[in-house]
Each structure stands twice: as structure tokens, then as C-alpha cells.
Amino acid sequence: MSGADAAGRAVDPAAVSDPAAGLGAGPAADLKAPDPAAAATFAGVPTMFDVARHAGVSHQTVSRVLNDLPGVAAATRERVRQAMAELNYAPSPTARAMARRRSGSIGLIQAGRPDYGPSSAALGFNEAAREAGYAVSQASMRALDADELTQAVHRLVLQRVEAIVLISGEREGVDVLRGIDAGVPVVAVASERSPGTHRVSFDQAAGARLATEHLIGLGHRRIAHVAGPADSMDAAERRRGFAAALEAHGLEHREPIEGDWLAASGHAAGVRVLEDGWATAVFVGNDQMSLGLLAACHAAGVAVPDDLSVVGFDDIPEAAFFTPALTTMRQDFHTLGLDIMATVLDVLRDEPSAPDRTTRVPELVVRASTAAPPRAADLAGM
């Protein structure tokens, strides 16, 4: 996810309360530093999810066996215990104690800039959680840091949350959570599958393919791509969809220009595209970089879309007011937030496996930044 950056400092993960939900978690100083063994285990140490995979059961079943709860067949219970022995699994005593009690709260961790997409998804999630009768304990950090993320998980577990949600587009965040045995289900907004977590996302590759197909349908044969950062799962999926569309039509695929989601990097990429002079159209990985690219075109006297067509991604509220109004791929981030909570409820209701909610495809919104290529360029590309 991506969008407009906003000023502000990161929130200390210790201050994990949602005032609107009336949690009143208290100041950070009131929380004792957690014992890492009490809340999580790290990469290289078997987790509850490893046991579940080894035994061929859900992690909820493993939790039932750990806590001597009913509803597990004797043969299954024995298989889980055997898997624990074979993996030398040592459950967290505190996590086990926490799992026996319902708290009526869900932990939400936001890692990364407070951009439009993640912030809108978090709002949708909070609304859905309240409607379902759950409070939300929230931790935010401006930049994803493995130690800070781990500490946030520790503190949420000590608050007895029933599940933890991660909203972050960076692959590292999912990798860190995968190495932590929090003793509660984990749901992540992730474009890529990751063992041990339940995934919610839009189909980024399909959205990118639609954007590229739109340009191809207009007659463009030389299309550049300004991509998001390499550590972004969404950027990787959009690259994949872009490449697939070009390959399907037998078109040349040049290496994308990498940006960082911000308008300044889009401007720099736009300068490179214009200096190269090859492309008649550009698929840009998000709307903010599109804004920078449009500014570069304006400064160079290049008319959009007469000389160069531009497609963005996200459909942030400002996109309709760019000059020209931006053709882009709309993602309904509020609905994404609802999907996150629906997945949490699926898991907490102990369904065998919550379905991956990745079937929603972004919607093409055609505005004024795309048109057929200039006739001379069209003939040259034939």
C-alpha cells in the first residue's frame, strides 16, 4: 500500500491503546519490560505454527492441546504431542496462560509512514472491530524495525489480545512475525504468502496487469514502469503484473525505474523517462510518484496525454485533481480493513483455515492522463 506521506513522529509501541475504544492501557512507564520467553520465540526456534504444519492440523488445534481443552480427538492430540516432541517445541508459559482467557481486544500494529492506504485500512478495521464488539490496542512505528516490532508484539500479548494484525507493505515485517510464537493468531496485510500467518490483500499483480492492458489497448507499444521500492511486496507484485501484460502481447520489457513511493522519486524517474525518449506511456507504481512524474513532464514541456500517457495506482483522493486528472487503479482501502477483521473473526471462530482474501482486484478509473500514442510514435512502434 502506498500514498501521501504525512508529518508526525512514530508512536511508542508501549502506548498501545485506542482512546476511541476506551481501553486506557496506561502510560508506557507502567508496563514492565517483558521477558522475551514469555511472549515469543525467534527464528530458528520452533513455533506453534511449525508444530501445526508438522502435525497436519490448524494452530488452533495445537493451542487446544497445549491448554488441555476439549474438542480434539485422541489420535489428533497424540499426533500434536508427537510433533512437539520431534521439533523440541517449548511453549511460552505466559502465552499459554493468556490463551485461556478472552480479553475482547485485538492488537493492531502499523509499521511504515502514515500513508493514505494503510491509514484508511486501519480505520476500516477499527470500525469493523467495534461493530463486532472488540476493542483495538494499537502500536505504530514510522519505520519498520525488527526489534521495535518484536517489542510491540510482546506488549500486545501481555495485554491479552486475542489476535494480532500487521499492516505493513514491507516483506521484513511478515518475516519477523513468522519468527515469533505469540500464542495468538496473526493476520497480515501481505501480497505474498507466508507460513504461519493469515493473509489479506488486494490482487496487486492483477491490478497492474489491468493498468498495462489499458495502455496497450490504447495502442501503446513502448511502456515504461516506475516501480515502488524493492522491499515492498506490493511493488514486487505490480512489477510482476506489468511484465505479464507485456509478455502476453510480445512487447519489449525494459527494467523498471525504482522509486520510494514519494513524489520526489517520481519526478526523478520522470526526468529519466523523458531523457531516454523511448516510452509513449508510463505505468507508475502509485499516485504520489505519478504526481512527481507529471510535474517533470510539465517542466519539460511534454504534454500529458498528447505526448505521454500516465497511469497511477491507488486512487488517492487528490488523484482526480492532478493536472491532468490521473487515470489510476482504485483500491478500496476501507473494504480492505473490513476484510482484515472478517479474517480475524474467521480465525477466532476456529474455522479450519480462514480463506485468503486476495481476490479483490483494483478497479481501473479512466481520467484525462491517458490517450492513444502520438501517430508518429505509433507508426515507429509497428
NUFIVO-67853 format. One line per 4 residues: number of its first residue (from 1); for each residue y, x, z of C-alpha. Coordinates in steps of 0.05 Angstrom, whole numbers. Each point is the difference from the previous one (the first is absolute). Layout:
<rs>
NUM) Y/X/Z; ... .
</rs>
This chain:
<rs>
1) 0/0/0; 70/23/-14; 72/-23/-2; 70/13/27 .
5) 6/49/58; 40/-20/61; 36/41/52; -30/5/70 .
9) -42/43/44; -74/-5/13; -23/-43/58; -40/36/54 .
13) -72/-23/-4; 2/-10/75; 49/-57/-9; -51/-46/-30 .
17) 25/-69/16; 25/-57/-44; 58/-33/37; -8/-63/-42 .
21) -71/-6/23; 20/7/73; -47/57/16; 46/42/44 .
25) -43/62/-4; 50/39/41; 33/67/-11; -37/60/-26 .
29) 6/35/68; -43/-53/32; -60/19/-44; -43/56/24 .
33) -22/50/-52; -68/-25/-23; -63/39/4; -21/12/-72 .
37) -72/-13/18; 20/-67/28; 26/-27/-65; -25/38/-60 .
41) -45/54/-28; 21/44/-57; -25/23/-68; -68/34/6 .
45) -20/-43/59; -41/-63/-16; 36/-66/8; -22/-71/9 .
49) 8/-10/-75; -47/59/-14; -52/-33/45; 9/-66/-36 .
53) -10/32/-68; -60/40/25; -33/-63/29; 20/-45/-58 .
57) 39/-49/43; 72/-20/11; 42/37/51; 6/-66/38 .
61) -76/2/10; 5/72/26; 54/-24/49; -45/-56/25 .
65) -56/50/13; 47/47/36; 24/-55/45; -68/-34/11 .
69) 24/-65/-31; -46/-54/-26; -9/-19/-72; -36/62/-25 .
73) -74/-2/-18; -45/48/39; -19/38/-63; 72/8/-21 .
77) 20/21/70; -54/54/-1; 22/23/-69; 71/9/24 .
81) -22/38/62; -43/45/-44; 59/13/-45; 43/19/61 .
85) -53/49/22; -9/31/-68; 75/10/-8; 11/21/72 .
89) 52/-54/6; 39/-1/65; 41/-64/7; 68/0/34 .
93) -8/-31/70; 71/-27/0; -7/-29/-70; -64/-35/22 .
97) 34/-29/60; 58/-23/-42; -46/-33/-51; -28/-47/53 .
101) 68/-34/11; 42/-40/-48; 74/17/2; 27/-47/-53 .
105) 38/58/-32; -5/40/-65; 26/71/-9; 43/15/-61 .
109) 18/71/-21; 52/11/-54; 3/72/-26; 52/20/-50 .
113) 71/-18/-20; 22/-72/17; -3/-20/-74; 4/-70/-27 .
117) -75/-7/-14; -29/23/67; 54/-36/39; -11/-66/-37 .
121) -76/6/9; 10/13/75; 44/-62/6; -53/-43/-34 .
125) -54/29/45; 41/-14/63; 12/-72/-22; -74/-11/-14 .
129) -20/32/66; 46/-45/40; -26/-62/-37; -71/22/18 .
133) 20/7/73; 2/76/3; 54/45/25; 15/65/-37 .
137) 8/68/32; 36/44/-50; 9/75/-9; 43/30/-55 .
141) 11/71/-25; 46/22/-57; -48/54/-25; -75/-2/5 .
145) -23/52/50; -74/5/19; 13/16/74; 52/-55/7 .
149) -45/-50/-34; -58/18/45; 44/-8/62; 23/-68/-25 .
153) -72/-22/-7; -15/25/71; 57/-40/30; -18/-63/-39 .
157) -72/4/25; 25/8/71; 39/-65/-10; -67/-33/-17 .
161) 17/-21/-71; -57/-35/-35; 12/34/-67; 46/52/-31 .
165) 37/-7/-66; 29/59/-38; 55/-11/-52; 10/66/-36 .
169) -8/19/-73; -21/72/16; -73/20/-5; 5/44/62 .
173) 12/-60/45; -65/-33/-20; -36/67/7; 26/8/71 .
177) -21/-70/20; -69/11/-29; -10/58/48; 18/-41/62 .
181) -49/-43/38; 50/-50/28; -53/-49/22; 35/-56/-39 .
185) 1/-19/-73; 50/35/-45; 34/-33/-60; 41/43/-48 .
189) 45/-15/-59; -35/48/-48; -9/1/-75; -63/43/8 .
193) -64/-16/37; -12/37/65; -63/-4/43; 12/-30/69 .
197) 62/-40/-18; 12/-69/-29; 45/4/-60; 57/-45/-23 .
201) 42/15/-61; 26/-22/-68; -37/23/-62; 48/56/-16 .
205) -38/25/-61; -2/-69/-31; 74/-8/12; 16/67/-33 .
209) -44/-18/-59; 37/-66/-9; 67/37/1; -24/49/-52 .
213) -31/-54/-43; 67/-36/0; 33/62/-31; -57/9/-49 .
217) 5/-73/-20; 74/11/-17; -20/55/-48; 9/62/42 .
221) -48/57/-15; 32/57/39; 4/-20/73; 18/46/58 .
225) -18/-12/72; 41/18/62; -51/-2/56; 5/-2/76 .
229) -20/58/45; -69/31/-5; -20/-20/72; 12/-74/-14 .
233) -61/-43/-14; 42/-51/-36; 30/53/-46; -69/26/-16 .
237) -25/-69/-18; 61/-14/-43; -11/65/-37; -72/-21/-12 .
241) 21/-68/-29; 53/31/-44; -50/50/-28; -52/-54/-12 .
245) 48/-42/-41; 19/59/-44; -72/20/-10; -19/-71/-19 .
249) 50/3/-57; -13/71/-21; 70/23/20; 22/69/23 .
253) 0/10/75; 49/51/25; 0/26/72; 42/-46/44 .
257) 64/25/32; -8/-4/76; 54/-30/43; 4/-18/74 .
261) 16/-75/-5; 75/12/9; 55/-12/-51; 20/74/-2 .
265) -68/21/-24; 2/-55/-53; 66/27/-24; -29/70/-6 .
269) -60/-27/-37; 45/-39/-46; 38/63/-19; -66/33/-17 .
273) -23/-59/-42; 65/-1/-39; 1/75/-11; -71/-3/-27 .
277) 18/-56/-48; -72/-20/-12; -7/-67/35; 27/-67/-24 .
281) -20/-33/66; -12/19/73; -45/-32/51; 30/18/68 .
285) -43/-2/63; 51/-41/41; 67/-34/-7; 40/50/40 .
289) -19/57/-47; 15/-48/-58; 71/-7/27; 9/75/-2 .
293) -29/4/-70; 47/-55/-25; 59/39/29; -23/62/-38 .
297) -3/-41/-64; 70/-28/11; 29/69/13; -32/27/-64 .
301) 24/-58/-42; -71/-25/-12; -3/-76/-6; -54/-38/37 .
305) -39/-33/-32; 28/15/-70; -16/74/4; -50/2/58 .
309) -40/-55/35; -12/4/75; -51/-37/44; -1/7/75 .
313) -47/-21/56; 9/-42/64; 56/-49/-20; 45/16/59 .
317) 55/-52/9; 52/45/-33; -41/9/-64; 28/-63/-32 .
321) 71/29/9; -12/69/-30; 37/15/-65; -36/-22/-40 .
325) -42/-48/42; -67/36/10; -66/-22/-29; -50/15/55 .
329) -66/-17/34; 9/-49/57; -41/10/64; 2/-56/50 .
333) 3/42/63; 6/-61/46; -67/-25/-27; -28/70/11 .
337) 19/-7/74; -36/-67/3; -62/32/-32; 1/55/52 .
341) -3/-50/58; -53/-42/-36; -43/63/-5; 10/14/74 .
345) -22/-70/17; -61/7/-45; -20/62/38; 13/-28/69 .
349) -41/-62/-17; -57/48/-11; -14/-15/-72; -50/50/-29 .
353) 53/33/-43; 71/-22/-14; 12/-2/-75; 47/52/-28 .
357) 63/-38/-18; 18/43/-60; -6/-52/-54; 74/-20/-2 .
361) 31/30/-62; 76/12/-2; 38/-46/-46; 40/23/-60 .
365) 73/-21/4; 34/9/-68; 75/11/3; 50/39/-43 .
369) -24/72/5; -56/-4/-52; 1/-14/-75; -33/24/-64 .
373) 10/74/-15; 54/23/-48; -24/-8/-71; 3/74/-16 .
377) -41/18/61; -49/-56/-16; -12/27/-70; -6/71/26 .
381) -54/-21/49; -43/-34/-53 .
</rs>
